[in-house]
Amino acid sequence: FTQVIETFHPTTLANLGGAILVGEDTLFKTTWTDTWGAITDITDFWGIHRIEESGGVGNIYEISSYETNELTNNLLKPISGDYLTKTLTAGKLVTTCLIDGTKLTNGVNYDISARMDSPRNPKVSPPNVRVDINGNYRTDINGNYRQVI
């Protein structure tokens, strides 16, 4: 798979060239292309979008297409419902969410990234999620047990 990450103004859909708006939402879109051919069914695909301060000095915030995330303090939010949106568009998987610009710090640089998995990969299903009794820690997609933000 190859991926293209893009950012857009959420209402005008003006391409922001990877920039993130502070004070208002930014549409965060990833387009996934299967190098083996067109994708025809996205049922078993799952994805995650992430944002963090550049240089890895802060928290990593994520939103997923297969599990609900802590959305109160998250810098990422669903377009609708509780999950990362995934759609099939012209034989490609497209995952989208919003970056909550009201929660960003002016003058801070942010890195955005995305991850997905598919039936073509041996890890067909999402990883097992481990949560502590208070829901404060869970296993992330890399198998690391870390604090939920």
DSSP file (Angstrom, degrees, kcal/mol; ACC not computed):
  #  RESIDUE AA STRUCTURE BP1 BP2  ACC     N-H-->O    O-->H-N    N-H-->O    O-->H-N    TCO  KAPPA ALPHA  PHI   PSI    X-CA   Y-CA   Z-CA
    1    1 A F              0   0    0      0, 0.0     2,-0.3     0, 0.0    33,-0.2   0.000 360.0 360.0 360.0 147.2    0.0    0.0    0.0
    2    2 A T  E     -A   33   0A   0     31,-2.2    31,-2.5     2,-0.0     2,-0.4  -0.886 360.0-153.6-119.0 158.9    1.0    3.6   -0.5
    3    3 A Q  E     -A   32   0A   0     -2,-0.3     2,-0.4    29,-0.2    29,-0.2  -0.972  13.0-162.1-135.5 149.4   -0.5    6.5    1.2
    4    4 A V  E     -A   31   0A   0     27,-1.6    27,-2.5    -2,-0.4     2,-0.5  -0.990  13.3-158.5-127.8 121.5   -1.1   10.2    0.6
    5    5 A I  E     +A   30   0A   0     -2,-0.4     2,-0.3    25,-0.2    25,-0.2  -0.870  19.0 171.4-101.8 131.3   -1.9   12.4    3.6
    6    6 A E  E     -A   29   0A   0     23,-3.2    23,-2.8    -2,-0.5     2,-0.4  -0.943  22.1-147.2-136.1 156.7   -3.6   15.7    2.9
    7    7 A T  E     +A   28   0A   0     -2,-0.3     9,-2.8    21,-0.2    10,-0.6  -0.971  19.2 178.6-125.3 145.0   -5.2   18.5    4.9
    8    8 A F  E     -AB  27  15A   0     19,-2.1    19,-2.9    -2,-0.4     7,-0.2  -0.952  40.1 -98.4-139.6 155.5   -8.2   20.7    3.8
    9    9 A H     >  -     0   0    0      5,-2.3     4,-1.7    -2,-0.3    17,-0.2  -0.644  41.7-132.0 -68.3 132.6  -10.3   23.5    5.1
   10   10 A P  T  4 S+     0   0    0      0, 0.0    -1,-0.1     0, 0.0    16,-0.1   0.730  95.8  29.1 -69.1 -22.5  -13.4   21.5    6.3
   11   11 A T  T  4 S+     0   0    0      3,-0.1    -2,-0.0    16,-0.0     0, 0.0   0.815 129.7  33.3-105.5 -38.4  -16.1   23.7    4.7
   12   12 A T  T  4 S-     0   0    0      2,-0.1     3,-0.1     1,-0.0    -1,-0.0   0.670  91.6-139.3 -88.7 -17.1  -14.5   25.1    1.5
   13   13 A L     <  +     0   0    0     -4,-1.7     2,-0.2     1,-0.2    -6,-0.0   0.692  40.6 165.2  61.0  22.0  -12.3   22.0    0.9
   14   14 A A        -     0   0    0      1,-0.1    -5,-2.3    -5,-0.1     2,-0.3  -0.518  44.6-111.9 -65.5 132.0   -9.5   24.2   -0.1
   15   15 A N  B     -B    8   0A   0     -2,-0.2    -7,-0.3    -7,-0.2    -1,-0.1  -0.530  26.7-166.0 -69.9 125.1   -6.2   22.2   -0.1
   16   16 A L    >   -     0   0    0     -9,-2.8     3,-1.6    -2,-0.3    -8,-0.2   0.402  33.2-125.2 -94.2   0.7   -4.0   23.4    2.8
   17   17 A G  T 3  S-     0   0    0    -10,-0.6     3,-0.1     1,-0.3    -9,-0.1   0.816  75.3 -46.1  61.9  31.5   -0.9   21.6    1.5
   18   18 A G  T 3  S+     0   0    0    -11,-0.4    -1,-0.3     1,-0.3   -10,-0.1   0.324 105.5 134.9  93.6  -8.2   -0.4   19.7    4.8
   19   19 A A    <   -     0   0    0     -3,-1.6     2,-0.4   -12,-0.2    -1,-0.3  -0.365  46.7-140.9 -72.5 155.5   -0.9   22.8    7.0
   20   20 A I        -     0   0    0     -3,-0.1     2,-0.2    -2,-0.1     5,-0.1  -0.976  14.2-128.8-120.3 130.3   -3.0   22.6   10.1
   21   21 A L        -     0   0    0     -2,-0.4     2,-0.5    78,-0.1    83,-0.1  -0.559  14.2-146.9 -79.3 139.2   -5.4   25.4   11.1
   22   22 A V  S    S+     0   0    0     -2,-0.2    80,-0.2     1,-0.1    79,-0.1  -0.918  83.2  19.5-104.7 131.5   -5.2   26.8   14.6
   23   23 A G  S    S+     0   0    0     78,-2.4     2,-0.3    -2,-0.5    79,-0.2   0.210 123.1  52.1  96.3 -15.0   -8.5   28.0   16.0
   24   24 A E  S    S-     0   0    0     77,-0.1    -1,-0.1    75,-0.0    -3,-0.1  -0.969  94.0 -83.6-147.2 161.6  -10.7   26.1   13.6
   25   25 A D        -     0   0    0     -2,-0.3     2,-0.4    75,-0.2    75,-0.2  -0.216  31.9-154.0 -67.6 153.3  -11.0   22.5   12.4
   26   26 A T  E     - C   0  99A   0     73,-1.7    73,-3.1   -17,-0.2     2,-0.5  -0.995  18.3-126.5-124.6 133.7   -8.8   21.0    9.7
   27   27 A L  E     -AC   8  98A   0    -19,-2.9   -19,-2.1    -2,-0.4     2,-0.6  -0.725  23.7-158.9 -79.4 123.5  -10.0   18.0    7.6
   28   28 A F  E     +AC   7  97A   0     69,-2.8    69,-1.7    -2,-0.5     2,-0.4  -0.931  16.2 179.4-109.3 113.7   -7.3   15.3    7.8
   29   29 A K  E     -AC   6  96A   0    -23,-2.8   -23,-3.2    -2,-0.6     2,-0.4  -0.954  15.6-171.5-125.1 134.2   -7.5   12.9    4.9
   30   30 A T  E     -AC   5  95A   0     65,-2.8    65,-2.6    -2,-0.4     2,-0.5  -0.993   8.4-158.9-123.1 129.5   -5.4    9.8    4.0
   31   31 A T  E     -AC   4  94A   0    -27,-2.5   -27,-1.6    -2,-0.4     2,-0.5  -0.938   9.2-159.1-109.1 122.1   -5.8    8.0    0.6
   32   32 A W  E     -AC   3  93A   0     61,-3.5    61,-1.6    -2,-0.5     2,-0.5  -0.875   4.3-166.0-105.6 126.8   -4.6    4.4    0.6
   33   33 A T  E     -A    2   0A   0    -31,-2.5   -31,-2.2    -2,-0.5     2,-0.6  -0.958  15.9-139.2-115.2 127.3   -3.7    2.8   -2.7
   34   34 A D    >   -     0   0    0     -2,-0.5     3,-1.6    57,-0.4    -2,-0.0  -0.751   6.8-152.3 -83.3 118.6   -3.2   -1.0   -3.0
   35   35 A T  T 3  S+     0   0    0     -2,-0.6    -1,-0.1     1,-0.3     3,-0.1   0.609  93.2  63.2 -69.3 -10.0   -0.3   -1.6   -5.3
   36   36 A W  T 3  S-     0   0    0      1,-0.3     2,-0.3    -3,-0.0    -1,-0.3   0.580 121.2 -76.2 -87.5 -11.4   -1.8   -5.0   -6.2
   37   37 A G  S <  S-     0   0    0     -3,-1.6    -1,-0.3    54,-0.1    -3,-0.3  -0.870  74.5 -20.2 142.4-176.8   -4.9   -3.4   -7.8
   38   38 A A        -     0   0    0     -2,-0.3     2,-0.4    -3,-0.1    54,-0.2  -0.295  57.3-124.5 -64.4 141.7   -8.2   -1.7   -7.0
   39   39 A I        +     0   0    0     52,-2.6    52,-0.2     1,-0.1     3,-0.1  -0.748  30.5 175.1 -82.8 131.6   -9.7   -2.2   -3.6
   40   40 A T        +     0   0    0     -2,-0.4     2,-0.3     1,-0.3    -1,-0.1   0.571  65.3  31.7-115.0 -14.5  -13.3   -3.5   -4.0
   41   41 A D        -     0   0    0     50,-0.1    -1,-0.3     1,-0.1     3,-0.2  -0.948  49.3-178.3-148.5 122.6  -14.3   -4.1   -0.3
   42   42 A I    >   +     0   0    0     -2,-0.3     3,-1.3     1,-0.2    -1,-0.1   0.263  52.5 111.9-104.1  11.5  -13.2   -2.2    2.7
   43   43 A T  T 3  S+     0   0    0      1,-0.3    -1,-0.2     3,-0.0    -2,-0.0   0.889  84.9  35.9 -52.4 -47.7  -15.1   -4.3    5.3
   44   44 A D  T 3  S+     0   0    0     -3,-0.2    -1,-0.3     2,-0.0     2,-0.2   0.377  96.3 103.9 -93.3   4.5  -12.0   -5.8    6.9
   45   45 A F    <   -     0   0    0     -3,-1.3     2,-0.3    73,-0.1    73,-0.2  -0.596  47.3-176.1 -82.8 147.6   -9.8   -2.7    6.6
   46   46 A W  E     -F  117   0B   0     71,-1.7    71,-2.0    -2,-0.2     2,-0.3  -0.981   1.0-170.3-139.8 155.3   -9.1   -0.6    9.6
   47   47 A G  E     -F  116   0B   0     -2,-0.3    18,-2.2    69,-0.2     2,-0.3  -0.937  12.4-156.9-143.6 163.9   -7.2    2.6   10.1
   48   48 A I  E     -FG 115  64B   0     67,-2.7    67,-2.5    -2,-0.3     2,-0.4  -0.996   6.1-157.8-141.2 135.9   -5.8    5.0   12.6
   49   49 A H  E     -FG 114  63B   0     14,-2.4    14,-1.9    -2,-0.3     2,-0.3  -0.909  17.5-168.3-109.6 145.5   -4.9    8.7   12.3
   50   50 A R  E     -FG 113  62B   0     63,-2.9    63,-1.9    -2,-0.4     2,-0.3  -0.949  13.6-174.4-133.8 152.1   -2.5   10.3   14.7
   51   51 A I  E     +FG 112  61B   0     10,-2.1    10,-2.8    -2,-0.3     2,-0.3  -0.991  14.4 157.5-142.0 142.7   -1.3   13.7   15.7
   52   52 A E  E     -FG 111  60B   0     59,-2.0    59,-3.3    -2,-0.3     8,-0.1  -0.981  48.5 -83.3-155.1 159.9    1.6   14.7   18.1
   53   53 A E  E >   -F  110   0B   0      6,-0.5     3,-1.5    -2,-0.3     5,-0.4  -0.429  62.3 -93.3 -63.4 142.1    3.8   17.7   18.7
   54   54 A S  G >  S+     0   0    0     55,-2.7     3,-0.5     1,-0.3    -1,-0.1  -0.252 111.6  30.6 -57.9 142.9    6.8   17.6   16.4
   55   55 A G  G 3  S-     0   0    0      1,-0.2    -1,-0.3    -3,-0.1    -2,-0.1   0.474 118.4 -91.9  85.9   2.4    9.9   15.9   17.8
   56   56 A G  G <  S+     0   0    0     -3,-1.5    -1,-0.2     1,-0.1    -2,-0.2   0.810  87.1 133.5  65.3  30.7    7.8   13.5   19.9
   57   57 A V    <   +     0   0    0     -3,-0.5     2,-0.2    -4,-0.4    -3,-0.1   0.575  62.8  38.4 -90.8  -8.6    7.8   15.8   22.9
   58   58 A G  S    S-     0   0    0     -5,-0.4     2,-0.1     1,-0.2    -3,-0.0  -0.430  98.8 -56.0-123.6-162.3    4.2   15.5   23.7
   59   59 A N        -     0   0    0     -2,-0.2     2,-0.6    90,-0.0    -6,-0.5  -0.399  43.8-126.2 -76.4 154.8    1.3   13.1   23.8
   60   60 A I  E     -G   52   0B   0     -8,-0.1     2,-0.4    -2,-0.1    -8,-0.2  -0.924  24.6-162.8-101.2 124.9    0.2   11.1   20.8
   61   61 A Y  E     +G   51   0B   0    -10,-2.8   -10,-2.1    -2,-0.6     2,-0.3  -0.883  12.9 179.1-107.1 139.5   -3.5   11.5   20.0
   62   62 A E  E     -G   50   0B   0     -2,-0.4     2,-0.4   -12,-0.2   -12,-0.2  -0.963  21.9-161.1-140.3 157.6   -5.3    9.0   17.8
   63   63 A I  E     -G   49   0B   0    -14,-1.9   -14,-2.4    -2,-0.3     2,-0.3  -0.993  19.9-160.5-135.4 140.2   -8.6    8.2   16.3
   64   64 A S  E     -G   48   0B   0      3,-0.6    20,-2.4    -2,-0.4   -16,-0.2  -0.798  27.5-138.5-124.1 157.6   -9.5    4.7   15.0
   65   65 A S  S    S+     0   0    0    -18,-2.2   -17,-0.1    -2,-0.3    18,-0.1   0.429 104.5  40.6 -90.6  -0.2  -12.0    3.1   12.7
   66   66 A Y  S    S+     0   0    0    -19,-0.3     2,-0.3     1,-0.3    -1,-0.1   0.526 114.7  33.5-127.8  -8.9  -12.5    0.2   15.0
   67   67 A E  S    S-     0   0    0     15,-0.1    -3,-0.6     0, 0.0    -1,-0.3  -0.998  77.7-110.6-146.1 149.6  -12.5    1.4   18.6
   68   68 A T        -     0   0    0     -2,-0.3     2,-0.3    -5,-0.1    15,-0.1  -0.520  34.7-154.9 -76.5 147.7  -13.8    4.5   20.3
   69   69 A N        -     0   0    0     13,-0.5     2,-0.8    -2,-0.2     3,-0.1  -0.728  35.1 -82.2-115.4 165.4  -11.1    6.7   21.7
   70   70 A E        +     0   0    0     -2,-0.3     4,-0.2     1,-0.2    -8,-0.1  -0.611  51.0 177.7 -65.6 110.7  -11.1    9.2   24.5
   71   71 A L        +     0   0    0     -2,-0.8    -1,-0.2     2,-0.1    -8,-0.0   0.571  58.0  79.6 -98.7 -10.0  -12.6   12.1   22.6
   72   72 A T  S    S+     0   0    0      1,-0.2    -1,-0.1    -3,-0.1    -2,-0.0   0.947 112.3  17.2 -64.6 -49.5  -12.8   14.7   25.4
   73   73 A N  S    S+     0   0    0     76,-0.1    -1,-0.2     3,-0.0    -2,-0.1   0.400  98.2 122.2-103.2   1.1   -9.1   15.8   25.3
   74   74 A N        -     0   0    0     -4,-0.2    26,-0.1     1,-0.1    29,-0.0  -0.375  56.2-148.7 -70.1 140.0   -8.3   14.4   21.9
   75   75 A L  S    S+     0   0    0    -24,-0.1    25,-3.4    -2,-0.1     2,-0.4   0.625  85.9  66.2 -78.6 -14.5   -6.9   16.7   19.2
   76   76 A L  E     +D   99   0A   0     23,-0.2    23,-0.2   -14,-0.1   -14,-0.1  -0.864  65.5 179.2-108.6 142.4   -8.6   14.5   16.6
   77   77 A K  E     -D   98   0A   0     21,-2.7    21,-2.9    -2,-0.4     5,-0.1  -0.984  30.7-101.4-141.3 153.0  -12.3   14.0   16.3
   78   78 A P        -     0   0    0      0, 0.0     3,-0.2     0, 0.0    19,-0.1  -0.320  20.2-132.0 -69.3 153.9  -14.7   12.1   14.1
   79   79 A I  S    S-     0   0    0      4,-0.4     2,-0.3     1,-0.4     5,-0.1   0.885  93.4 -12.0 -69.5 -39.5  -16.5   13.8   11.3
   80   80 A S  S >  S+     0   0    0      3,-0.4     3,-0.6    -3,-0.0    -1,-0.4  -0.970 121.8   7.4-154.1 156.7  -19.6   12.1   12.6
   81   81 A G  T 3  S-     0   0    0     -2,-0.3     4,-0.1     1,-0.2     3,-0.0  -0.413 103.2 -59.5  71.4-145.8  -20.3    9.3   15.1
   82   82 A D  T 3  S+     0   0    0     -2,-0.1   -13,-0.5     2,-0.1     2,-0.3   0.395 104.2  66.8-118.3  -0.8  -17.4    8.0   17.2
   83   83 A Y  S <  S-     0   0    0     -3,-0.6    -3,-0.4   -15,-0.1    -4,-0.4  -0.770  86.6 -87.6-126.5 163.7  -14.9    6.6   14.7
   84   84 A L        -     0   0    0    -20,-2.4     2,-0.3    -2,-0.3    13,-0.2  -0.499  54.6-116.6 -59.4 134.1  -12.5    7.6   12.0
   85   85 A T  E     -E   96   0A   0     11,-2.3    11,-2.2    -2,-0.2     2,-0.4  -0.614  32.5-172.5 -80.7 135.7  -14.4    7.6    8.7
   86   86 A K  E     +E   95   0A   0     -2,-0.3     2,-0.3     9,-0.2     9,-0.2  -0.998   8.5 170.3-129.7 134.1  -13.4    5.1    6.0
   87   87 A T  E     -E   94   0A   0      7,-2.5     7,-2.8    -2,-0.4     2,-0.6  -0.935  34.1-121.8-137.7 159.2  -14.8    5.1    2.5
   88   88 A L  E     +E   93   0A   0     -2,-0.3     2,-0.4     5,-0.2     5,-0.2  -0.922  35.9 174.4-102.4 119.1  -14.2    3.4   -0.8
   89   89 A T  E >   -E   92   0A   0      3,-3.0     3,-1.3    -2,-0.6   -50,-0.1  -0.955  64.9 -28.1-133.5 113.1  -13.4    5.9   -3.5
   90   90 A A  T 3  S-     0   0    0     -2,-0.4     3,-0.1     1,-0.3    -1,-0.1   0.872 125.7 -46.6  52.1  44.5  -12.4    5.0   -7.0
   91   91 A G  T 3  S+     0   0    0      1,-0.3   -52,-2.6   -52,-0.2   -57,-0.4   0.634 120.7 103.7  76.9  14.1  -10.8    1.7   -5.9
   92   92 A K  E <  S- E   0  89A   0     -3,-1.3    -3,-3.0   -54,-0.2     2,-0.5  -0.933  71.1-121.5-127.3 150.8   -8.9    3.3   -3.0
   93   93 A L  E     -CE  32  88A   0    -61,-1.6   -61,-3.5    -2,-0.3     2,-0.5  -0.794  28.3-166.6 -88.3 130.5   -9.5    3.4    0.8
   94   94 A V  E     -CE  31  87A   0     -7,-2.8    -7,-2.5    -2,-0.5     2,-0.4  -0.983   3.8-169.4-121.4 126.0   -9.9    6.9    2.1
   95   95 A T  E     +CE  30  86A   0    -65,-2.6   -65,-2.8    -2,-0.5     2,-0.3  -0.941  12.8 177.0-114.9 137.0   -9.8    7.6    5.9
   96   96 A T  E     +CE  29  85A   0    -11,-2.2   -11,-2.3    -2,-0.4   -17,-0.3  -0.976  12.7 150.3-141.7 151.5  -10.8   11.0    7.3
   97   97 A C  E     -C   28   0A   0    -69,-1.7   -69,-2.8    -2,-0.3     2,-0.4  -0.912  39.8 -99.5-157.3-177.7  -11.3   12.9   10.5
   98   98 A L  E     -CD  27  77A   0    -21,-2.9   -21,-2.7    -2,-0.3     2,-0.6  -0.911  17.8-139.1-113.4 143.1  -11.0   16.4   11.8
   99   99 A I  E     -CD  26  76A   0    -73,-3.1   -73,-1.7    -2,-0.4     2,-1.2  -0.908  26.6-129.4 -94.8 123.8   -8.2   18.0   13.7
  100  100 A D    >   -     0   0    0    -25,-3.4     3,-1.8    -2,-0.6     4,-0.3  -0.615  23.4-171.8 -79.4  97.2   -9.7   20.2   16.5
  101  101 A G  G >  S+     0   0    0     -2,-1.2   -78,-2.4     1,-0.3     3,-0.7   0.669  78.7  68.5 -66.6 -17.3   -8.0   23.5   16.0
  102  102 A T  G 3  S+     0   0    0      1,-0.2    -1,-0.3   -79,-0.2    -2,-0.1   0.664 101.1  48.7 -74.5 -14.2   -9.5   24.9   19.2
  103  103 A K  G <  S+     0   0    0     -3,-1.8    -1,-0.2   -28,-0.1     2,-0.2   0.412  91.3 100.3-104.1   0.5   -7.3   22.5   21.1
  104  104 A L  S <  S-     0   0    0     -3,-0.7     2,-0.6    -4,-0.3   -81,-0.1  -0.546  72.8-122.8 -86.4 153.4   -4.0   23.3   19.3
  105  105 A T    >   -     0   0    0     -2,-0.2     3,-1.9   -83,-0.0     2,-0.1  -0.853  27.1-119.8 -97.6 124.0   -1.4   25.5   20.7
  106  106 A N  T 3  S+     0   0    0     -2,-0.6     3,-0.1     1,-0.3    -1,-0.0  -0.373  98.6  22.7 -60.7 134.8   -0.4   28.5   18.5
  107  107 A G  T 3  S+     0   0    0      1,-0.3     2,-0.4    -2,-0.1    -1,-0.3   0.337  96.4 114.6  89.6  -6.4    3.3   28.4   17.6
  108  108 A V    <   -     0   0    0     -3,-1.9     2,-0.3   -55,-0.0    -1,-0.3  -0.817  60.9-136.3 -97.4 135.7    3.6   24.6   18.2
  109  109 A N        -     0   0    0     -2,-0.4   -55,-2.7   -55,-0.1     2,-0.4  -0.707  19.9-158.8 -89.5 143.5    4.4   22.4   15.2
  110  110 A Y  E     -F   53   0B   0     -2,-0.3     2,-0.4   -57,-0.3   -57,-0.2  -0.933   9.3-145.9-124.1 145.8    2.5   19.1   14.9
  111  111 A D  E     -F   52   0B   0    -59,-3.3   -59,-2.0    -2,-0.4     2,-0.4  -0.909  14.7-163.0-106.1 136.7    3.2   15.9   13.0
  112  112 A I  E     +F   51   0B   0     -2,-0.4     2,-0.3   -61,-0.2   -61,-0.2  -0.937  15.1 164.5-118.3 146.3    0.3   13.9   11.5
  113  113 A S  E     -F   50   0B   0    -63,-1.9   -63,-2.9    -2,-0.4     2,-0.3  -0.941  17.8-150.2-150.7 169.0    0.5   10.3   10.4
  114  114 A A  E     -F   49   0B   0     -2,-0.3     2,-0.3   -65,-0.2   -65,-0.2  -0.980   5.5-168.9-146.0 155.8   -1.8    7.4    9.6
  115  115 A R  E     +F   48   0B   0    -67,-2.5   -67,-2.7    -2,-0.3     2,-0.3  -0.989   8.7 174.3-143.5 148.6   -1.8    3.6    9.7
  116  116 A M  E     -F   47   0B   0     -2,-0.3     2,-0.3   -69,-0.2   -69,-0.2  -0.958  12.6-157.9-147.4 166.4   -4.0    0.9    8.3
  117  117 A D  E     -F   46   0B   0    -71,-2.0   -71,-1.7    -2,-0.3     7,-0.1  -0.963  13.3-174.1-143.6 160.8   -4.2   -2.8    7.9
  118  118 A S    >   -     0   0    0     -2,-0.3     3,-1.5   -73,-0.2   -73,-0.1  -0.879  44.8 -90.0-148.1 173.3   -6.0   -5.0    5.5
  119  119 A P  T 3  S+     0   0    0      0, 0.0     5,-0.1     0, 0.0     6,-0.1   0.701 118.8  66.1 -63.5 -18.5   -7.0   -8.6    4.7
  120  120 A R  T 3  S+     0   0    0      3,-0.1     4,-0.1     4,-0.1    -3,-0.0   0.667  92.6  73.2 -75.9 -15.6   -3.8   -8.8    2.6
  121  121 A N  S <  S-     0   0    0     -3,-1.5    -4,-0.0     2,-0.1     0, 0.0  -0.762  90.1-123.6 -98.7 143.6   -1.7   -8.5    5.7
  122  122 A P  S    S+     0   0    0      0, 0.0     2,-1.6     0, 0.0     3,-0.3   0.785 106.6  70.6 -56.8 -26.5   -1.4  -11.4    8.2
  123  123 A K        +     0   0    0      1,-0.2    -2,-0.1    -5,-0.1    -3,-0.1  -0.559  63.7 159.1 -88.3  72.6   -2.7   -9.1   10.9
  124  124 A V        +     0   0    0     -2,-1.6    -1,-0.2    -5,-0.1    -7,-0.1   0.884  55.6  49.1 -66.8 -40.1   -6.2   -9.0    9.5
  125  125 A S  S    S-     0   0    0     -3,-0.3     3,-0.1     1,-0.1    -7,-0.1  -0.607  99.4 -87.8-101.3 161.0   -8.0   -7.9   12.6
  126  126 A P        -     0   0    0      0, 0.0    -1,-0.1     0, 0.0     3,-0.1  -0.246  56.8 -92.5 -59.4 153.2   -7.3   -5.0   15.0
  127  127 A P        -     0   0    0      0, 0.0     2,-0.2     0, 0.0    15,-0.0  -0.221  48.8 -88.3 -64.4 158.4   -4.9   -5.9   17.8
  128  128 A N        -     0   0    0     -3,-0.1     2,-0.5     1,-0.1    15,-0.1  -0.490  44.0-137.7 -65.7 135.5   -6.2   -7.1   21.1
  129  129 A V        -     0   0    0     -2,-0.2     2,-0.5    -3,-0.1    11,-0.1  -0.858  14.6-163.1-102.3 128.4   -6.9   -4.1   23.3
  130  130 A R        -     0   0    0     -2,-0.5     9,-0.7    10,-0.1     2,-0.4  -0.951  10.6-177.8-112.6 124.1   -5.9   -4.3   26.9
  131  131 A V  B     -H  138   0C   0     -2,-0.5     7,-0.2     7,-0.2    -2,-0.0  -0.958  23.5-123.7-124.2 139.1   -7.4   -1.7   29.3
  132  132 A D    >   -     0   0    0      5,-1.7     3,-1.8    -2,-0.4     5,-0.0  -0.235  41.1 -92.4 -74.4 173.8   -6.8   -1.3   33.0
  133  133 A I  T 3  S+     0   0    0      1,-0.3    -1,-0.1     2,-0.1    -2,-0.0   0.778 128.0  42.8 -61.4 -28.9   -9.6   -1.4   35.5
  134  134 A N  T 3  S-     0   0    0      3,-0.0    -1,-0.3     0, 0.0    -2,-0.0   0.439 112.4-116.4 -95.8  -0.2  -10.1    2.4   35.3
  135  135 A G  S <  S+     0   0    0     -3,-1.8    -2,-0.1     2,-0.1    13,-0.1   0.670  81.1 121.7  76.4  16.3   -9.7    2.6   31.6
  136  136 A N        +     0   0    0     11,-0.1    12,-3.6     1,-0.1     2,-0.3   0.702  68.0  38.2 -87.5 -20.0   -6.6    4.7   31.9
  137  137 A Y  E     + I   0 147C   0     10,-0.3    -5,-1.7    12,-0.0     2,-0.3  -0.956  62.8 164.4-131.1 149.7   -4.2    2.5   30.0
  138  138 A R  E     -HI 131 146C   0      8,-2.6     8,-2.9    -2,-0.3     2,-0.5  -0.969  42.4 -92.6-153.6 168.2   -4.5    0.3   26.9
  139  139 A T  E     - I   0 145C   0     -9,-0.7     6,-0.3    -2,-0.3    -9,-0.0  -0.751  42.0-144.8 -85.6 126.3   -2.5   -1.5   24.4
  140  140 A D    >   -     0   0    0      4,-3.3     3,-2.1    -2,-0.5   -10,-0.1  -0.198  36.1 -85.7 -82.4-177.8   -1.8    0.6   21.3
  141  141 A I  T 3  S+     0   0    0      1,-0.3    -1,-0.1     2,-0.1   -13,-0.1   0.665 128.5  54.8 -67.0 -15.3   -1.6   -0.7   17.7
  142  142 A N  T 3  S-     0   0    0      2,-0.2    -1,-0.3   -15,-0.0     3,-0.1   0.357 121.9-103.6 -95.8   5.2    2.1   -1.5   18.2
  143  143 A G  S <  S+     0   0    0     -3,-2.1     2,-0.4     1,-0.3    -2,-0.1   0.556  75.5 141.1  85.8   7.9    1.4   -3.7   21.2
  144  144 A N        -     0   0    0      1,-0.0    -4,-3.3    -5,-0.0     2,-0.7  -0.709  50.5-135.8 -86.9 133.5    2.7   -1.0   23.7
  145  145 A Y  E     +I  139   0C   0     -2,-0.4     2,-0.3    -6,-0.3    -6,-0.3  -0.797  44.7 155.2 -88.2 112.6    0.8   -0.7   26.9
  146  146 A R  E     -I  138   0C   0     -8,-2.9    -8,-2.6    -2,-0.7     2,-0.1  -0.900  46.4 -81.6-142.0 166.4    0.4    3.1   27.4
  147  147 A Q  E     -I  137   0C   0     -2,-0.3     2,-0.3   -10,-0.2   -10,-0.3  -0.430  42.2-124.1 -70.8 137.5   -1.7    5.7   29.1
  148  148 A V              0   0    0    -12,-3.6    -1,-0.1    -2,-0.1   -87,-0.1  -0.640 360.0 360.0 -78.4 137.6   -4.9    6.8   27.3
  149  149 A I              0   0    0     -2,-0.3   -76,-0.1   -89,-0.2    -1,-0.1   0.413 360.0 360.0 -94.8 360.0   -5.0   10.5   26.6
